Amino acid sequence: MSNPIRVAVIGASGRMGREVVKMVLADPELKLVAAVGRSNDGVDVGRLVNGQECGVLIRSDLEQALAGADADVMVDFTTPHAVMANCRIAIRRRVRPVIGTTGFSPADIEELDKLCREHGIGGIIAPNFSIGAILMMKFAAQAAKYMPHVEIIEYHGDQKLDAPSGTSIKTAELIAQNRQELRQGNPNEEEKIEGARGGYYNGFRIHSVRLPGVFAQQEVVFGGFGQTLKIRHDSYDRAGYMPGVNLAVKKAMELEGIVYGFEHFID
């Protein structure tokens, strides 16, 4: 067996980060070498996720955590405000980023791609690591060839900081690749309340719902003469993202430059 991939988890004290830690600890092909979190500084991360010490202490400072870790891959589930700085630090240490945090602009992705290539490494930015969500995006892109009238409705909890979600933006980009820009709706329509029709993208609309008690859902609604088609994905547990994160960590070792979107790894 070859040496395991050495993984640093950023956001390890958060809910998604804890799932990543559990996934890494459970896979003999991976080895947890660093954990960074805003809380629980100095606590063994194993105690935090399953009550058993693993020898890796949570650190609040990324530079300090990576200094002696010799990590191959950094998995980041933090916030849009922190992730770019985290990526720059990791890439300069030749640590490959696998990013589940959303909120990147095209310019951000271009910068990180250039930085990765300068250091001879690769990485992955994925708005969604759920295999079911990726299939939803692919099915929506296929449907757009035949039913160009479409709207996206995405639902998240009220603690989500970016809107629309990264998943809905990625879905919109894939739809736009298979559909000529078509400005939908009645040309004389009037919004009585600003924003009532949702965000505008390539002629169609994206609606973001933010409510307590909601986890993560997305519905893509297509309309045609005498019919509608709805493609919906519902996430109920963060563990559902972990098979995708696991695959991304392993794929990142083969890449040079940034790959944007997990759909590139799903046939």
FENDAUR-V56599 format. One line per field, one symbol per residue. psi: psi as a letter, one per 30 degrees, with the letter a starting at -180 (. if undefined). burial: b if it has 16 or more other ideal C-beta (glycine too) atoms within 10 Angstrom, else e. A space follows every 10 residues. Layout:
psi = ???
burial = ???
This chain:
psi = klklkkkkkk gffleeeeee eeeeffjffl kkfkkklflh kfkkfeeeeg gkkfgjkkkf keeeefegfh kekkkjiclf ffeeeeeeee efghkkkjkf klgkleeeee eeeeeeefgh lllkkjfkgk eeeeeeeeee eeefefifjk lkkkkllgfk fkklleeeee eeeeeffgkk kjjllkfglk jfkkffglkk jhflkkkkkj kkfkdjlkkj kkkljgllkk jkkkkfkfff feeeeeeeee effflklkkj kfffgj.
burial = eeeebbbbbb bbbbebbbbb bbbbbebeeb bbbbbbbeeb eebbbbebbe eeebebbbbe ebeebbeebe bbbbbbbbbe eebbebbebb bebebbbbbb bbbbeeebee bbbebbeebe bbbbbbbbbb bebbebbbeb bebbeebbbb bbbbbbeeeb ebbbbbbbbb bbbbbbeebe eeebeeeeee eeeeeeebbe bebbbbbbee eeeeebbbbb bbeeeeeeee bebebeebeb bbebbbbbbb bbeebeebbb bbbebee
